[in-house]
Amino acid sequence: MGANMARRLKDRSFHVTAVYDTSRAVATELASELGCAAAQDLSEVTAASDMIFTVVTDDNAMRQIFAGTGDNLLVNARGKLFINCATISPEVHVEIEKLANKTGAQSLEACMASSITQAREGKLYLMCGGNEDAFRKAEPILKELAAQIRFVGKAGEAAKVKALVNMVMNINTAGLAEGLGLGAALGLDLTMLRQVFAQTGANSRVLETDGEDMQNREHSCFFSAAHAAKDSGIALELARNLGLDLPLARATKEQYDRMIAESLGDLDKSGIAELTFKDRHKHSGKRV
């Protein structure tokens, strides 16, 4: 996602000054493509840039890049704006805003409800949270990356919305996999079944993006099962803190956790169909 966002900004004549990745080879290759520096340290990115986009995997990674011992993004960060796009826990976004403000910097959460293709095309759906001044400062560049932008409110609020978006999406994905799996077991034509789903109350965005892939066992990764498990977990933790029981979300997370346990966590979320189609799950431990 981050690489495609950088490519998009380069296309739109923004000056991409530096990139950083935990994989030095990935950073070097992308920097060569974009004609920018491949920073060896996080602090180099901050020094070279006015606005810094971050896209990381989870809460721990987010804390590490902003508060890690020694090198981190907040070294000499006064006056800089950090735009954080990862799906992480709302409280971590709040923590990062406080840390940034202490150094004289600003942070904005810009949660993405889109995938790799939309990042490259500048058609992201962004939900933003934080100080409104930071949002207004970031808005011109965000408009080059997104088809739609929604300012939700203070830090952490956009992350709550994003957690619910992914929770519902994951439930829909699991439900579709079960419907198609049962249809296959009944001997139904799955192409016909998908067409009927699309014209009835079974329709969903997930049907459009994942239905054919589930049928054809094509699970090239756009949004991984491991990330689906992580994001459903964020939503379940929010519910737990409020004393709410969400049985569908819980069951869905258990399915994605099972994929991880069977070494399928790197497959696209559509790979959940490998658990619901008759006999597919017997490949346990093998790659599809």
N, C-alpha and C positions, 0 to 999 in steps of 0.2 A: 504493500500500500504506500509506504513512504517513498519508495523509489519511483513509483508511477506518479505520485503527487509532485515530486521534484521534476520529473520529465515534463509534466503539464505546465509547471511554472516556467520552465526553460522555454517551452513553446510559446508562452505568452509574454516573452521578453523580460521576465524577472531575472535578476542577477542572483543565481544560486551560487553562494560563495564556498560552501563546504558541506560535505556529507560525512556521516559516521555510522559504522555498524560494528557489532561485536565480532563479525567476521571481517578481518582485514581485506581479504580477497574480494568480498562483495563490495565493500566501500571503494576499493581501488578501481574496480571495473566500472562502477557507476560514476565515479568521479571522472574517469577518462571519457566516458560517454557524454557527460554534461560539461566538461571543460572546467572543472572546479577542483578544489583541494579535497584530498581524502584525509580527514583529520585523524591523527593517531590518539588524541586525547579529547575528552568531552569539552574541556575548557577551551580548546582551540576552536570548536564550533561556535561557542558563545562569543569569543573574541572577534571572530570573522563576520558575525552576523548581527543584524538589528532584530530580526524575527527568527525564532528557532522552532521548527516543528518537531514534535516527538511522536513516534509510533512504536510502542513497546508491547510486550506480551502480557504482563500481569502486574499486580501491586508491587511485588518485590523488585521487579525490574525498574518500575517507575521511581520507587524510593531510592534505588541505587544510583540512577543517573542524576538525581537532584540532591541527594544527601549522602552519597557514598564518601567514605574516608579518603581524603586527598583529592584526586581529580573528580570533578562533577560539573554539571552545567551551570551551577550558581557561582562559580569562581569569577570574580570581577564582572558580575552580571548587571550592575546598576544601569537602568535605562533600557534594558532589553525586554522583549516580549516573547514569552514561551506559549506556543499553541499546541496543546496536548490532545492527541487524537485517539489514544488507546481506549479500549473498553476495560475499565478498572473500577474498583469500588469507589462509591461517591466520597467516602471519608478521606481517601487518598488524594483526590483532587483538592479537597479542602486543605489538607496538610501541605500540598505543594504550593498552593496559593499563599499560604502563610509564610512558608520558607522563602518564596520569591519576593514577597513584599518586604521581608526583613533585609534583603540585600538591595532594595531599591528597584527591583524588577517587577514585572507583571506577569500573570499567567492566565490563560483562558482554556477551558476545556472545549474541544470541538469534536464531539463524538460522531463517528461516521456510521450511518446505516446504509452501507453500500459495499461493493466489492471491488476487486482489482480493476476490472474493466472500467467501471465508473470513475475510479481514481485517475486513470489515464486520460479519460475523455472530458474531465472537468465536470462530471455530472453527479458528484457526491450529494448525499442528503446529510446535512450537518446540523446537529443539535448543540447549541453553545451555552455555556454557563460560566459565570464569574462576574467580575466588575464590568459594568456597562461601558465604561471608558475604554477598557481593554478590548471589549468586543467591537466598539466603533473604530478603534485603531486597526484592528485586524480585518474588519469587514471588506475593504477593497480587495485584499488578496484572497480572502475566502470566496468571494464572488467568482474568482477565476477558477476555483476548484470545485464549486458546487452548483448544482441545478437549483437547490433549495437550501435555505439557511433559516433556522429558527432559534431565536434567543429565548432560552427557557427561564433563566433567572440566575440566582447566586451560585457560587461554586458548589458542585455536587448535585445540583438539580438536573442538569442535562444527563449526567451519568446515571441517575435514577431512571430517567426516561429510556435511555439506551438499554439499560438492563432489562426493562420490561419489553422493549421491542424484541430483543434477542430471545428472551424467555418465551414469548408468544410464537416467534418464528420457529424456535426449536420444537415447541409442542406441535405446531402445524407440520413440521418436517417429520416428526415421529409418527403422527397420525396418518400422513400420506403414505409413509412406508408400510404401515400396517394395512391400510386399505389396498394398496397395490399388491402387497404380499399375499393377502387373503384372496384377492382377485386371481392372482397367478395360481394359487393352490386350487381354486375352483375351476380352473381351465378357461378363464375368460380371456378374451383378446385385450391385452393391456393398452394398446393404442386406442381402441374403441373406448375402454374404460376411462382413460385420461380425458378423452373428448367429452364423455358424459359428465365427468367431474367438473370440467371447465364450464359446462352449461347449466350447472345446478348448484345447490348449496354447498357442495364439496369443493367448490372453486377456491383457489388461494393463490397468492403470489408465489408461494413455494411450489405449487403445482407447475407453474410456468417455468421456474428456474431449475427444479430438481426432478420433476416427474419422469421425463424421458431418460435422464441419467440413471435414476433408480431402475427403470425397466432394462436399460442396456448395460448396467453395471459399469458405468463410466463415472468415476469418482475423482477426477482430477481436481486438485484442491483450490477452491476459491475462498472457502471459510471452513476451517478444519473442525473435525469432531472434537479435538482437544479444546479448541477455543469455545465450541458450543457448550461443552461440559463446564468450562470455567465461567462462562457468562450466565448460564442457568444457575450456577452456584452463587453468583453475586446476587441474583434476584431472590433466591431462596434464603440467603442470609438476611436480606432486607426484610423479608416476610417473617423470618424467625424472630427478629428483633421487635416486631410488632405483634407477635403472638398469633400470626396467621398460618394456617395450614394450606399448602398448595399441592394437592396430590398429583395433578397432572404434570406440573413442573418438576416435582420430585421424581416421578417415574421416568420422565424424559431424561433428566440428568443421570439417572441410574443406567439408562440405555447407552448414553454417551460415555459414561465411566466404563461400561462393559467394553465398548469399542477400544478404549485406551488399554484396558487390561488384555485385550486380544491383539494388541499391537496394530490397531487400525486407527489410532488417534490422528495420524497425519492425513488420512483420507478426508475428502470433503464431507460436510455434514450429511450429504445425500447418501453416504456410505452406511448410514443407519439401516438402510434397506437390507444390508447384508445380514442383519440380525432378525429380520422379519419375514423374508422370503424362505419358503420351505427348503431345507437342506443347505442353504448358502452358509449358514453359521458354522457348518462343520469344517470350514477351511481354517478354523481358529489358529491364529498365529501367522498365517500366510498373508501376503499382500495381494490385493485385487487389482 
